[in-house]
């Protein structure tokens, strides 16, 4: 069966940076619904019309993946505004006192100040995806109705809700 809209596609995926360093690799096949916006459009386009067994590499520039890094999303914040024991890698929903819906990651801590970055960790990176199509099948009606809420693979998600901390004074609207 050829890959077309409404097909469930099972893939092995490896993601590399521009220098060829492996960043992530699926441990079990990634299954996505073709045509539902579950994966990057350029990858979906590269797979359209292909069949099980197909292998390819797709290069994505930042604008085709996680976007360009935006310097306006990097903020210097006093650690005391973020709570006790602020560490690099911690994630916050919004900036202190602001509910902007963005996830910020602490990228540096020095002299009672923290750098919060609202960019995706891979923003600004050109990436290569090595893909191997394991299987292609027609999606059921239930699977098609679930397409309203696509679930990207873990390494393409910014963070999980349980990983978030809300800074003191943060109100969710």
C-alpha positions as CSV (number, residue, x, y, z in Angstrom):
1,X,0.0,0.0,0.0
2,X,1.3,3.5,-0.9
3,X,1.4,6.3,1.7
4,X,-1.5,8.7,1.3
5,X,-3.8,10.8,3.5
6,X,-5.6,8.6,6.0
7,X,-2.9,6.0,6.2
8,X,-1.1,4.9,9.4
9,X,2.6,4.9,8.8
10,X,5.1,3.1,11.1
11,X,8.6,4.6,10.9
12,X,12.0,4.2,12.4
13,X,13.4,7.7,12.8
14,X,16.9,8.9,13.6
15,X,17.5,12.7,14.0
16,X,21.0,14.2,13.5
17,X,22.4,17.7,13.7
18,X,24.2,19.4,10.8
19,X,27.5,17.9,11.9
20,X,26.1,14.3,11.8
21,X,25.8,13.8,15.5
22,X,22.9,11.6,16.5
23,X,20.5,13.6,18.6
24,X,17.6,11.2,19.0
25,X,16.5,7.8,17.7
26,X,13.1,6.1,18.1
27,X,13.4,2.9,20.2
28,X,10.2,1.6,18.9
29,X,8.5,2.6,15.6
30,X,6.8,6.0,15.4
31,X,3.3,5.7,14.1
32,X,1.7,8.7,12.6
33,X,-1.5,9.5,10.6
34,X,-0.5,10.7,7.2
35,X,-2.2,14.0,6.3
36,X,-3.2,14.9,9.9
37,X,-0.2,17.2,10.5
38,X,1.4,14.8,13.0
39,X,4.9,15.3,11.6
40,X,6.9,18.1,9.8
41,X,5.3,18.8,6.4
42,X,8.6,18.3,4.5
43,X,9.0,14.8,6.0
44,X,5.4,14.0,5.2
45,X,5.8,15.2,1.6
46,X,9.0,13.1,1.2
47,X,7.0,10.0,2.3
48,X,3.9,10.5,0.2
49,X,3.4,7.8,-2.4
50,X,6.1,5.5,-0.9
51,X,5.6,2.0,0.5
52,X,6.8,-0.2,3.3
53,X,10.6,-0.7,3.1
54,X,11.3,2.8,1.8
55,X,14.3,4.5,3.3
56,X,15.3,8.1,2.9
57,X,17.1,11.0,4.5
58,X,15.5,14.4,4.7
59,X,17.4,17.6,5.5
60,X,15.3,20.3,7.3
61,X,16.4,23.9,7.7
62,X,15.4,25.6,10.9
63,X,12.3,27.2,9.3
64,X,11.1,23.7,8.3
65,X,11.6,22.2,11.7
66,X,11.6,24.1,15.1
67,X,12.1,27.6,13.6
68,X,14.9,30.1,14.0
69,X,16.1,31.0,17.4
70,X,14.4,34.3,18.6
71,X,16.5,36.5,20.8
72,X,13.4,38.2,22.1
73,X,12.5,34.9,23.9
74,X,15.6,34.9,26.0
75,X,15.2,36.7,29.4
76,X,17.3,37.4,32.4
77,X,15.4,36.8,35.6
78,X,16.3,37.1,39.3
79,X,16.5,33.5,40.7
80,X,14.4,34.5,43.7
81,X,11.5,35.2,41.4
82,X,11.6,31.5,40.2
83,X,11.6,29.8,43.6
84,X,14.2,27.9,45.6
85,X,17.1,25.9,44.0
86,X,16.9,27.1,40.5
87,X,19.0,24.9,38.2
88,X,20.0,24.7,34.6
89,X,17.4,22.5,32.7
90,X,14.4,23.5,34.8
91,X,11.3,24.4,32.8
92,X,8.7,27.0,33.7
93,X,5.3,27.7,32.2
94,X,5.5,31.5,31.4
95,X,7.7,34.1,32.9
96,X,7.2,35.3,36.5
97,X,3.9,37.2,36.6
98,X,3.1,36.5,33.0
99,X,1.0,33.7,31.5
100,X,2.1,33.8,27.9
101,X,1.6,30.1,27.2
102,X,5.2,29.5,26.4
103,X,7.6,27.1,28.1
104,X,10.9,28.6,29.3
105,X,14.0,26.6,30.0
106,X,16.7,27.7,32.4
107,X,19.9,27.7,30.3
108,X,22.3,29.4,32.7
109,X,22.4,30.5,36.4
110,X,25.0,33.0,37.7
111,X,25.2,35.5,40.5
112,X,21.5,35.1,41.5
113,X,20.3,35.5,37.9
114,X,18.9,32.9,35.6
115,X,18.6,32.9,31.8
116,X,15.2,31.7,30.7
117,X,14.9,30.7,27.0
118,X,11.5,30.4,25.4
119,X,12.9,28.9,22.2
120,X,12.5,25.2,21.5
121,X,15.9,23.5,22.4
122,X,16.4,22.7,18.7
123,X,15.4,26.2,17.3
124,X,18.0,27.5,14.9
125,X,19.3,24.0,14.0
126,X,19.4,22.4,10.6
127,X,18.5,18.7,11.1
128,X,18.7,15.5,9.2
129,X,16.1,12.8,9.6
130,X,16.9,9.2,8.5
131,X,13.6,7.4,7.9
132,X,12.7,3.8,7.3
133,X,9.0,3.0,6.6
134,X,8.1,-0.2,8.4
135,X,4.5,-0.5,7.5
136,X,1.6,1.4,5.9
137,X,-2.1,0.6,6.6
138,X,-5.4,2.3,6.2
139,X,-6.5,4.0,9.4
140,X,-9.8,3.0,11.1
141,X,-12.6,5.5,11.7
142,X,-11.6,5.7,15.3
143,X,-8.0,6.5,14.4
144,X,-9.2,9.1,11.9
145,X,-11.4,10.8,14.5
146,X,-8.4,10.8,17.0
147,X,-6.4,12.8,14.4
148,X,-7.8,16.1,15.8
149,X,-5.2,15.7,18.6
150,X,-1.9,14.7,17.0
151,X,0.7,13.2,19.3
152,X,4.2,13.9,18.1
153,X,7.0,11.5,19.3
154,X,8.5,12.3,22.7
155,X,11.7,13.8,21.3
156,X,9.7,16.3,19.3
157,X,7.7,17.5,22.3
158,X,8.9,20.5,24.2
159,X,7.9,19.2,27.6
160,X,5.3,17.2,29.4
161,X,2.9,19.0,31.7
162,X,4.2,17.2,34.8
163,X,7.7,18.6,34.1
164,X,6.6,22.2,34.4
165,X,7.1,24.5,37.3
166,X,5.1,27.7,37.5
167,X,7.1,30.7,38.8
168,X,5.7,32.4,42.0
169,X,3.1,34.9,41.1
170,X,2.2,33.1,37.9
171,X,-1.5,33.0,37.2
172,X,-3.0,30.8,34.5
173,X,-5.8,32.4,32.5
